[in-house]
Amino acid sequence: MAEVVASDRSGRIVIPKNLRLELGIKENTKFILTKRGHGQLLLQKLDVEEIARRLEEELAGRDIDAIVQTVRKEIDEKIRANYPDLLT
């Protein structure tokens, strides 16, 4: 489904009512706005409960502490490589 909308002077756009109702968009709903190539913007509803559900599902049975430790180690290595003066 495609809708044509116009922005106002402040750059705001209005999401059509039928889409707001269909997607459950209410006041203060949060979104992620991503700039894409060729003048495209991607607007994605940020659903914290859905993210939490997916994380629980994807991480079930995995050692979270080990994952965190690995990620921290990778970050530290990248900082040392890219910003050696920062850690001296």
C-alpha distances in whole Angstrom, upper triangle without the diagonal:
4,7,10,13,17,19,22,26,26,22,21,17,16,13,12,14,11,10,13,14,12,13,16,17,20,23,24,21,21,19,20,19,19,20,19,20,20,19,16,16,14,14,15,16,20,21,25,26,23,25,28,27,26,29,32,30,30,34,36,39,39,42,40,43,43,40,40,44,42,39,42,44,42,41,45,45,43,44,48,46,44,46,50,52,49,51,55
4,7,10,13,16,19,23,23,19,18,14,14,11,11,14,12,10,14,16,14,14,18,17,20,22,23,21,21,19,19,17,18,18,17,18,17,16,13,14,13,13,15,17,20,22,26,27,25,26,30,29,28,31,33,32,32,36,38,41,41,43,41,44,44,41,41,44,43,40,42,45,42,41,44,45,42,43,47,46,43,45,49,50,48,50,54
4,6,10,13,16,20,20,17,15,12,11,9,8,11,11,9,12,15,14,15,17,16,19,20,22,20,20,18,19,17,18,19,18,20,18,16,14,14,14,13,16,17,21,23,26,28,26,27,31,31,30,32,35,34,34,37,39,43,43,45,42,45,46,42,42,45,44,41,43,46,43,42,45,46,43,44,48,47,44,46,50,51,49,51,54
4,7,10,13,17,18,15,14,10,10,10,9,13,13,12,15,17,17,17,20,18,20,22,23,21,21,19,20,18,19,18,18,19,17,15,14,14,15,14,17,19,22,25,28,30,28,29,33,33,32,35,37,37,37,40,42,45,45,47,44,47,48,44,44,47,46,42,44,47,44,42,46,47,44,44,48,47,44,46,49,50,48,51,54
4,7,10,13,14,11,10,7,7,8,8,12,13,12,14,17,17,17,19,17,19,19,20,19,19,17,19,16,18,17,18,20,18,15,14,13,14,14,17,18,21,24,27,29,28,29,32,33,32,34,37,37,37,40,42,45,45,46,44,46,47,43,43,46,45,42,43,46,43,42,45,46,43,43,47,46,43,44,48,49,47,49,53
4,7,10,11,9,8,6,8,10,11,15,16,16,16,20,21,20,22,19,20,20,21,20,20,19,19,17,18,18,19,20,18,15,14,14,16,15,19,20,23,26,29,31,30,31,34,35,34,36,39,39,39,41,44,47,47,48,45,47,48,45,44,47,46,42,44,46,44,42,45,46,43,43,47,46,43,44,48,48,46,49,52
4,7,8,5,5,5,8,11,13,16,18,17,17,21,22,21,22,19,20,19,19,19,19,17,18,15,17,16,18,19,18,14,14,13,15,15,18,19,22,25,27,30,30,30,33,34,34,35,38,39,38,41,43,47,46,47,44,46,47,43,42,45,44,41,42,44,42,40,43,44,41,41,44,44,40,41,45,45,43,46,49
4,5,5,5,7,9,13,15,17,20,19,19,22,24,23,24,20,20,19,19,20,20,19,20,18,20,19,21,23,21,18,18,17,19,17,21,21,24,27,29,32,32,32,35,36,36,37,40,41,41,43,46,49,48,49,46,47,49,45,44,47,46,43,43,46,44,41,44,46,42,42,46,45,42,42,46,46,44,47,50
4,6,7,10,13,16,18,21,24,23,22,26,27,26,27,23,23,21,21,22,22,21,21,19,21,20,22,23,22,19,19,18,21,20,23,24,26,29,31,34,34,34,37,39,38,39,42,43,43,44,47,51,49,50,47,48,49,46,44,47,47,43,44,46,44,41,44,45,42,41,45,44,41,41,45,45,43,46,48
4,6,9,12,15,18,20,23,22,21,24,26,25,25,21,21,19,18,19,19,18,19,16,18,18,21,23,22,18,19,17,19,18,21,21,23,26,28,31,31,31,33,36,35,36,39,40,40,41,44,48,46,47,43,45,46,43,41,44,43,40,40,43,41,38,41,42,39,38,42,42,38,38,42,42,40,43,45
4,7,10,13,16,19,21,20,19,23,24,22,23,19,20,18,18,18,17,16,16,13,15,15,17,19,18,15,15,13,15,14,18,19,21,24,26,29,29,28,32,33,33,34,37,38,37,39,42,45,44,45,41,43,44,41,39,42,42,38,39,41,39,36,39,41,37,37,41,40,37,37,41,41,39,42,45
4,7,10,13,15,18,16,15,19,21,19,20,16,16,15,15,15,15,14,15,13,15,16,18,20,20,16,16,13,15,13,16,16,18,21,24,27,26,26,29,31,31,32,35,36,36,38,40,44,43,43,40,42,43,40,39,42,41,38,39,41,39,37,40,41,38,38,42,41,38,39,42,43,40,43,46
4,7,9,12,15,13,13,16,18,16,17,14,15,14,15,15,15,13,15,13,15,16,18,20,19,16,15,12,13,12,14,15,18,20,23,26,25,26,29,30,30,32,34,35,35,37,39,43,42,43,40,42,44,40,39,42,42,38,39,42,40,38,41,42,39,39,43,43,40,41,44,45,42,45,48
4,6,9,11,10,10,13,15,14,15,12,12,12,14,13,14,14,16,14,17,18,20,22,22,19,17,15,15,12,15,14,17,20,23,25,24,25,28,29,29,31,34,34,35,37,39,43,42,44,41,43,44,41,40,43,43,39,41,44,42,40,43,44,41,42,45,45,42,43,47,47,45,47,50
4,6,8,7,6,10,11,11,12,9,11,12,13,12,13,12,14,14,16,18,19,22,22,19,16,14,13,11,12,12,15,17,20,22,22,23,26,27,26,29,31,31,32,34,36,40,40,41,38,41,42,39,38,42,41,38,40,43,40,39,42,43,41,41,45,45,42,43,47,47,45,47,50
4,6,6,6,9,10,11,12,10,12,14,16,15,16,16,18,17,20,21,22,24,24,21,19,17,16,14,15,15,18,19,23,24,23,25,28,28,28,31,33,33,34,36,38,42,42,44,41,44,45,42,41,45,44,41,43,46,44,42,46,47,44,45,48,48,46,47,50,51,49,51,54
4,5,5,6,8,10,10,9,10,12,15,14,17,17,19,19,22,24,25,27,27,24,22,20,19,16,16,15,18,19,22,23,23,25,28,28,28,31,33,33,34,36,38,42,42,44,41,44,46,42,42,45,45,42,44,47,45,43,47,48,46,46,50,50,48,49,52,53,50,52,56
4,6,5,6,9,10,10,12,15,17,16,18,18,20,20,23,25,25,28,27,25,22,20,19,16,16,15,19,19,23,23,22,25,27,27,27,30,32,31,33,35,37,41,41,43,41,44,45,42,42,45,45,42,44,47,45,44,47,49,46,47,51,50,48,50,53,54,52,53,57
4,5,5,6,8,8,11,14,16,13,15,14,17,17,19,21,22,24,24,22,19,17,15,13,13,12,15,16,20,20,19,21,24,24,24,27,29,28,29,32,34,37,38,40,37,40,42,38,38,42,41,38,41,43,41,40,44,45,43,43,47,47,45,46,50,51,48,50,53
4,6,5,6,5,7,10,12,10,13,13,16,16,19,22,23,26,26,23,20,18,16,13,12,11,14,14,18,18,18,20,23,23,23,26,28,28,29,31,33,37,37,39,36,39,41,37,37,41,40,38,39,42,41,39,43,44,42,42,46,46,44,45,49,50,47,48,52
4,6,5,6,8,12,14,12,15,16,19,20,23,25,26,29,29,27,24,21,19,16,15,13,16,15,19,19,18,21,23,23,24,27,28,28,29,32,33,37,37,39,37,40,42,39,39,42,42,39,41,44,43,42,45,47,44,45,49,49,47,48,51,52,50,51,55
4,6,8,11,14,16,14,16,16,18,19,22,24,25,27,28,26,23,20,18,15,14,12,15,15,18,18,17,19,22,21,22,25,26,26,27,30,31,35,35,38,36,39,40,37,37,41,41,38,40,43,41,40,44,45,43,44,48,48,46,47,51,52,49,51,54
4,6,9,13,14,11,12,12,15,16,19,21,22,25,26,24,21,18,15,12,11,9,11,11,15,15,13,16,19,18,19,22,23,23,24,27,28,32,32,35,32,35,37,34,34,37,37,34,36,39,38,37,40,42,40,41,44,44,42,44,47,48,45,47,50
4,6,10,12,9,12,12,16,18,20,23,25,28,29,27,23,20,18,14,13,9,11,10,14,14,13,16,18,18,19,22,23,23,25,27,28,32,33,35,32,35,37,34,34,37,37,35,37,40,39,37,41,42,40,41,45,45,43,44,48,49,46,47,51
4,7,8,6,9,10,13,15,18,21,23,26,27,24,21,18,16,12,11,8,10,10,13,14,14,16,19,19,20,22,24,25,26,28,30,33,33,35,33,35,37,34,33,37,37,34,36,39,38,36,39,41,39,40,43,43,41,42,46,47,44,45,49
4,6,6,9,11,15,17,20,23,25,29,30,27,24,21,19,15,14,11,12,12,14,15,16,18,20,21,22,24,26,27,28,30,31,35,35,37,34,36,38,35,34,38,39,36,37,40,39,37,40,43,40,41,44,45,43,43,47,47,44,46,49
4,6,9,12,15,17,21,23,26,29,30,27,25,21,20,16,15,12,13,14,15,17,18,20,21,23,24,26,27,29,30,31,33,37,36,38,34,37,39,36,35,38,39,36,37,40,39,37,40,42,40,40,44,44,42,42,46,46,43,44,48
4,6,9,13,15,18,21,24,28,29,26,24,20,18,15,14,11,11,12,13,15,17,18,19,21,22,23,25,27,28,29,31,34,34,35,32,34,36,33,31,35,36,32,33,37,36,33,36,39,37,36,40,41,38,39,42,42,39,41,44
4,7,10,13,16,19,22,25,27,24,21,18,16,12,11,7,8,8,10,13,14,15,16,18,19,21,22,24,25,26,28,32,31,33,29,32,34,31,30,33,34,30,32,35,34,32,35,37,35,35,39,39,37,38,41,42,39,40,44
4,7,10,13,17,19,23,25,22,19,16,13,10,9,6,5,8,9,12,13,13,15,17,18,19,21,23,23,24,27,30,29,30,27,29,31,28,27,30,30,27,28,32,30,28,31,34,31,31,35,36,33,34,37,38,35,36,40
4,6,10,13,15,19,21,19,16,12,10,6,5,4,5,8,11,14,13,13,16,18,18,19,21,22,22,24,27,30,29,30,27,29,31,27,26,30,30,26,28,31,29,27,30,32,30,30,34,34,32,33,36,37,34,36,39
4,6,10,12,16,18,16,14,10,8,6,5,6,6,10,12,15,14,13,16,18,17,18,21,22,21,23,26,29,28,29,26,28,29,25,24,28,27,24,25,28,26,24,28,29,26,27,31,31,28,29,33,34,31,33,37
4,7,10,13,15,13,10,7,6,5,7,9,10,14,15,19,18,16,20,22,20,21,25,25,24,26,29,32,31,32,29,31,32,28,27,30,29,26,27,30,27,26,29,30,27,28,31,31,28,29,33,34,32,34,37
4,6,10,12,11,9,6,5,7,8,11,12,16,18,21,19,18,21,23,21,21,25,26,24,26,29,32,30,31,29,30,31,27,26,29,28,24,26,28,26,24,27,28,25,26,29,29,26,28,31,33,30,33,36
4,7,9,8,6,5,6,9,12,15,16,20,21,24,23,21,25,26,24,25,29,29,27,29,32,35,33,34,31,33,33,30,29,32,30,26,28,30,27,25,29,29,26,27,30,29,26,28,31,33,31,33,36
4,7,7,5,5,7,10,13,16,18,21,23,26,24,22,26,27,25,25,29,29,27,29,33,35,33,35,32,34,34,30,30,32,30,27,29,31,28,26,30,30,26,28,31,29,27,29,33,34,33,35,38
4,6,6,8,10,14,16,20,21,25,27,29,27,26,29,30,28,29,32,32,30,32,35,38,36,37,35,37,36,33,33,35,33,29,31,33,29,28,31,31,28,29,32,30,28,30,33,35,34,36,39
4,6,9,12,15,18,22,24,27,29,32,30,29,32,33,31,32,36,35,33,36,39,41,40,41,39,41,40,36,36,39,36,33,35,36,33,32,35,35,31,32,35,33,31,33,37,38,37,40,42
4,7,10,13,16,20,22,25,28,31,29,28,31,33,30,32,35,35,33,36,39,42,40,41,39,41,40,37,36,39,37,34,35,37,34,32,35,35,32,33,36,34,31,33,37,38,37,40,42
4,7,10,13,16,19,22,25,27,25,24,28,29,27,28,32,32,30,33,36,39,37,38,36,38,38,34,34,37,35,32,34,35,32,31,34,35,31,32,36,34,31,33,37,38,37,39,42
4,6,10,13,15,19,21,24,22,21,25,26,24,26,29,29,28,30,33,36,35,36,34,36,36,32,32,35,33,30,32,34,31,29,33,33,30,31,34,33,31,32,36,37,35,38,41
4,6,10,12,15,18,21,19,18,22,23,21,22,26,26,25,27,30,33,32,33,31,33,33,30,29,32,31,28,30,32,29,28,32,32,29,30,34,33,31,32,36,37,35,37,41
4,7,9,13,15,18,16,16,20,21,20,21,24,25,24,26,29,32,31,33,30,33,33,30,29,33,32,28,30,33,30,29,32,33,31,31,35,34,32,34,37,38,36,38,41
4,6,9,12,14,13,12,16,17,16,18,21,21,21,23,26,29,28,30,27,30,31,27,27,30,29,26,28,31,29,28,31,32,30,31,34,34,32,34,37,38,36,37,41
4,6,9,12,10,11,14,15,15,17,19,20,20,22,25,28,28,29,27,29,31,27,27,30,30,27,29,32,30,29,32,34,31,32,36,36,34,35,39,40,37,38,42
4,6,9,9,8,11,13,13,14,17,18,18,20,22,26,25,26,23,26,27,24,24,27,27,24,26,29,27,26,29,31,29,30,33,34,32,33,36,37,34,36,39
4,6,5,6,9,10,11,12,14,16,16,18,20,24,23,25,22,25,27,24,23,27,27,25,26,30,28,27,31,33,31,32,35,36,34,35,38,39,36,37,41
4,5,5,6,9,10,10,12,14,15,16,18,21,21,22,19,22,24,21,21,24,25,22,24,27,26,25,28,31,29,30,33,34,33,34,36,38,34,35,39
4,5,5,6,9,10,11,12,14,15,16,20,20,22,19,22,24,22,22,25,26,24,26,29,28,27,31,33,32,32,36,37,36,36,39,41,37,38,41
4,5,5,6,9,10,11,12,14,15,19,19,21,19,22,24,21,21,25,25,23,26,29,28,27,30,32,31,32,35,36,35,36,39,41,38,38,42
4,5,5,6,9,10,10,12,14,18,17,19,16,19,21,18,18,22,22,20,22,25,24,23,27,28,27,28,32,32,31,32,35,37,34,34,38
4,5,5,6,9,10,10,12,15,15,17,14,17,19,17,17,21,21,19,21,24,24,24,27,29,28,29,32,33,32,33,36,37,34,34,38
4,5,5,6,9,10,11,14,15,17,15,19,21,18,19,23,23,21,24,27,26,26,29,31,30,32,35,35,35,36,39,41,37,37,41
4,5,5,6,8,10,14,14,16,15,18,19,17,18,21,21,19,22,25,24,24,27,29,28,30,33,33,33,34,37,39,36,36,40
4,5,5,6,8,12,11,13,11,15,16,13,14,18,18,16,19,21,21,21,24,26,25,27,30,30,30,32,34,36,33,33,36
4,6,5,6,9,10,12,11,14,16,14,15,19,19,18,21,23,23,24,26,28,28,29,32,33,33,34,36,38,35,35,39
4,6,5,9,10,13,13,17,17,15,17,20,20,20,23,25,24,25,28,29,29,31,34,34,34,36,38,40,38,37,41
4,6,9,9,12,11,15,15,13,15,18,17,17,20,22,21,22,25,26,26,28,31,31,31,33,35,38,35,34,38
4,6,5,8,8,11,12,10,12,15,15,15,18,20,19,21,23,25,25,27,29,30,30,32,34,36,33,32,36
4,6,9,9,13,14,13,15,17,18,18,21,22,23,24,26,28,28,30,32,33,34,35,37,39,37,36,39
4,7,9,12,12,12,15,17,17,18,21,22,23,24,26,27,28,30,32,33,34,36,37,39,37,35,39
4,6,9,9,8,11,13,13,14,17,18,19,21,23,24,25,27,28,29,31,32,33,36,33,32,35
4,6,5,7,9,10,11,13,15,16,17,19,20,22,23,25,26,28,29,30,31,33,31,29,32
4,5,5,6,9,10,11,12,14,15,16,18,20,21,22,24,26,27,28,29,31,28,27,30
4,5,5,6,9,10,11,12,14,15,16,18,20,21,22,24,26,26,27,29,26,24,28
4,5,5,6,9,10,11,12,14,15,17,19,20,21,23,24,25,26,28,26,24,27
4,5,5,6,9,10,11,12,14,15,17,18,20,21,23,24,25,27,25,24,27
4,5,5,6,9,10,11,12,14,15,16,18,20,21,22,23,25,22,21,24
4,6,5,6,9,10,11,12,14,15,16,18,20,21,21,23,21,19,22
4,5,5,6,9,10,11,12,14,15,17,18,20,20,23,21,19,23
4,5,5,6,9,10,11,12,14,15,16,18,19,21,19,18,22
4,5,5,6,9,10,10,12,14,15,16,17,19,16,15,19
4,5,5,6,9,10,11,12,14,15,15,18,16,14,18
4,5,5,6,9,10,11,12,14,15,18,16,15,18
4,5,5,6,9,10,10,11,13,16,13,13,16
4,5,5,6,9,10,10,11,13,11,10,13
4,5,5,6,9,10,10,13,12,11,14
4,5,5,6,8,9,13,12,12,15
4,5,5,5,7,10,8,8,12
4,6,5,5,8,8,7,10
4,6,6,10,10,10,13
4,6,9,9,11,13
4,6,5,8,10
4,5,6,7
4,6,5
4,6
4
